[in-house]
Amino acid sequence: MNLDPGVKTMSYVPDIDIRDYIVLEEVMEQYELGPNGAMILASDLMVNYLDDLKDEIDEYNPEWIIVDTAGQLELFAFRETGPLIASALGFGDIQRSVCFLFDSNFVLRPNGFISTLLLAASVQFRFRNISQVNILSKVDLIDEDQIEMIVNWSQDFQALEDSTNEREKGLIRELSMLISEVFIQMGSTSELVPCSVKEDDGLNILFGNLQRVFDSDESKHY
């Protein structure tokens, strides 16, 4: 299911597409908005089509539903419509999980990792009644040592703090150290799962981790 009304090209053909109901260019024209304002309004307008989306889900009667949302967090996670849509689509016996992506190139430095970790924690707080899986995406773009380093940061915040102390400087270092200390006090976060859609086992790895989260393969999931 595609829930990004502004996407132009996709690497797959969605079975259910919000663009069948909301077209970004039409929103821009009708409400005399620029692309950013139209995307925000289009995200809010999605709630008007929840029944249609649920009817399409019923027609397919799938075992699994992968919902692809807009990449900008403020359009889904940080607006009231995001949790509302997630809750509305989670009817019946459907089990739900939020998948948050850590961009592999952005999190190679401690500061980038900590910034993304903050965003992941914010999303987890917003969808507090839904389990979350954190995914290290695009791992085909980095080497095995870098993957191991990033995953280790997600499991050992003391190692993250040590790397921050070594690799960052000035105010960035001080702020990063303070934030990493907060996560040390909080304890562990969701497991970071390396994944790439360009590798044959990428979705299988994600599927396996989601099965562990749901602890069942008998219900519908998204």
N, C-alpha and C positions, 0 to 999 in steps of 0.2 A: 504494500500500500504506500503510495507516494502522498505525503502531506505537505509538500513544498509547492505552493501555487506559483512560484516565480522561476522554477527551474527551466532551463532552456533545452539542454541535452542531457540524456541519461544513458548509462552503460547497460541498462536493462529496460524491459518493457513492463511497467507495473500492471498487475491485475486490477487494482483499484486505484484510481487517480483523482485527487482533489481538483485537478485542472479540468475535469469534466463538469465541475460545478462553479469553479472560481477561476477566472482568467485574469492574470495580473494587469495586462494592458487595458482590459475593460474596466477594472477598478480604477486605474489611473485616470482614464478618460471620464468615467462617470463622476468621480469625486474630485477631479482636478488636483491630483496628488502626484508627487514625484515617486520614483521607484521605492525609496525607503518608507515613506508614509503609506504607500499603497500596500507594501508587504505587511506592515503592522495591521492595517485595516483588514487585509485579506485573511490574516491569521485569526482575527476576531470573528470574521464572517463565517469561519469554518463551522462554528457551533450551530449554524442554521441548517447544516447538511448532515448532522450526526445520524439522523434516522436513515437517510439515504445510504450513508456509509455502512451502517449496521445491516441494512437490507442486502447490500452487495456482499458483505461478509457471510450472511446466511446463505446466499445463493451458492457461494463457493464451498461453504462448510469445510474450511481448511483445518488441518491439525496444527499448523503453525502459521502465524502472521508476522511478517517483518514490516514494521512501520518506519518509513524513512521520512524524517522531518527536516525542516530547513536547518542549515548549519549555524545560523545566528541564534545564540541562546536566548537573546532578548525577545525573539519572535515566538518561542514556544515554551521554554522552561521557565522564563522569568515573567510571563504574563499569565493572567488567571485562566486564559483559554487552554493552556497546555495541560495542567493537571485536570481541568474539567473534561477535556477530550479523552485523556488517558483513562479517567474514571468512567466516562460514559461508554467507551468502547469495551471496557472490561466487564461485560455483562455475563450472566450465567456462570459456567464453570471455567471461564478463561483465566489462566494465571498470567501475570504480567511481570515484565522486567524492563528497566531502563538500561540501555547500553550507551555508555558515555565514551567518546573517542579521545584518546591521547594522541595527538599528531606526533609521529616518531621524530620528525626533523625538528619540531619545536621544543621537545622535551629533552634534547641531548645535553643541555646545560642545566645545572640545578635550579637556576632562577626560572627557566621556562617550565621545568617540571613542577616546581612549587606553585607557579601561577595556575597551571592546568589543574593541579591537585585542589586548589582553592575553588576553582570553577566546578570540579567534580563534586566536591563536598557541598557546594551551594545547590547543585541540581539534586543531589541525594536528599538534602533538606527539603527542597520544594516538593519532591515526589516521595515524601517520607513514608507513605504507606505501601510503596512499591519497591521491591528489591532492585539493586543496581549492580551491573557488571561493568567494570572499567576495562576498556580495550585499548591496547597499544596498537594503533593502526599503521598501515603502510610499512610494515617491518621488512618488506622486500627492498626498501631504500636504505637500510642501515645494516651494519654487519653484526655477527653473532655476539661479539664482545660488547657492543653498544646496547644490544637488546638485553643482555645479561645485566649490564650496569643499571639500566632504567628499571627493570623488573626488581632488582635488588633494592633500589631506592624506595620502591613501593612497599617492600616488605620490612625494611630495616631503616627507620627514620634517623637512627644514629649515623648510619652510613651516608644518608642524604645530608645530614648536618655537617659531617666531616668533609664531604665533597664541596659543599657550599663554602665552607671555611677556606678550602684550598683554591677554589677556582673563581670565586666571585670577589669583587673589590668594592671599596667605598660604601656608599649608602645602599646600593643593591645588595651587597654582602650582609650589611647589618639588618636590613629588612627581611632578607631571606632567612637569616639565622633565627630571627624572632618568630617568623611564621613556621619554620620547621620545628622549632621548640614547641609550638602549640600542638602540632600533629604528634610529636613525641608524647605529650601529655594526654592527648586524646586516645592514643593507641592506634591499632591498625585500621585501614580503610578497606574498601572492596579490593579483591585480588585483581591485579593487572594482567590481562590476558593478551599475549602477542598474537596478532592476526593480520592477514593480508588477503584481499580478494583475488590477488594475482597468483596465489599459491593454491594448489589443489586441495590442501587440507584446511584452508583458512576457515571456511564456514563450518567444517566438521569440528574444529577446535571450539568455535563459538557455540555450536550446538551442544557439544559435550558439557561445556561450562553452564549453559542454561539449564540443561537437564539436571545438573547437580543442584542448581538454585531451586528449581521447581520440585526436585526430589520425586519426580513422577513423569512418565511418558504417556499417561492415559488421558490427560486433559488437553484441551486446546490451549495454545499459548500465544502471547505476543509481547 
